[in-house]
Amino acid sequence: QVQLVESGGGLVLPGGSLRLSCAASGFTFSSYSMSWYRQAPGKERELVAVISGGGSTNYKDSVKGRFTISRDNARNTLYLQMNSLKPEDTAVYFCYRNGGYWGKGTLVTVSA
């Protein structure tokens, strides 16, 4: 079955960096677009970035230039490199595959 397992979250100072990972299994990873979503406390879940199987990317405007989505199809792993983090980036970050498949999320807290 499809499994998505996120890791890499934590507490970071404003201006700092984190790299999130999503280990995927149970499907042909390279054949699917993959996405990162996030959900801040009291807010709706929102799309952060998406990457096609071939590597084309798109980003939420507020993270452009700071976040980079990438994938390693040989390792069935999705990444989100987050730089210049701001307090408003605080959220649970989720990995998503089309068809309604979600990971359980990893918490990112940006705070001094």
N, C-alpha and C positions, 0 to 999 in steps of 0.2 A: 504494500500500500504506500501511497504518497506520504512522505515524512519530510518536514522542514524544521530544522533545529537551529535557532539563532544563538549567538554568543558574542561576547565582546563589549557588552554594555558596562556601565559603571558611573562613578562620580568623577567629574572633571571640572577644572576651573574654567571660567570664561576665557575664550581665546585658545583653549586647548584643543587636542585632537583625540579621536577614537577611531578604531576600525572595527566595524561589525562584520560578522561572518554568518552565513546561513548554509548549513550542510544539508544537501538534498539527497533523497533516495526514493526508490520505488517507481521511477519513471525515467525516460530518456531526457536528461537535463538539457542537453544542447538543442533540443527541438522546441523548447518553450521560452517565451518571454518571461522574465522574472521581475518582480517589483519589490520595493521597500515602501511600507506605509508606516505612519506613526500616529499615536493617539495620546494627546496631552490630557492631564486631569480635567474632567468636566467638559471636554471638547470631543467633537466627532473625529473618527479616524480619517486621515488624509493621505493622499498619495505623495510620496517624496521623490521617488525616482523609478524609472523603468528601463530595462535593457532587453533588447531583442536577442534571439538566439545567435544572431550574427554580430552583435555588439553595438548596434545603434542605441543611443541613449536619449532620454528626456528627463527634465527635472522640474520640480516645483520652483517657481520664480525665486522664492525667498532663500533657497539653498544653492542656486546657481553660482558657480565660482568658488563655493566652499565645500560642497560634497561631490564625491565621485563614486558612481556605481560601476562595478566591474564584475566579471565572472571568469571562473576557471573551469571550462567544460571538462577537462581531463580529471579534475578533482571533484566535479559536481558541487561546486561551491560558489555562492554569490557573496559579494562584498559591498560594503558601503564605507568609504573613507570619508570621515567627517573632520574638517579643519575649521579653525576660527569659530569654534562653537560659542553659541549665545545662550543665555538663560531660557529664551523662548524655544530653543531646540529640545528642552526637557520633555521627554515623552517615553512611552513604551514603543519600541520599534519592532515591526513585524515584517517577516518575509512572506511573499504571496506568489502563488502560481495560479494562472487561469484555471477556472473550474471550481473555484471556491476553497482552495487549499491554503491554509494559514499555518504559520508556526505559532508557538506560544508567546513569543515576544521576548525582548531583552530591554531592560530599563536603562535609559540614559538620563543622568541628572547633571545639569550644568549649573554650578553654584559656587560662590565664593565662601 
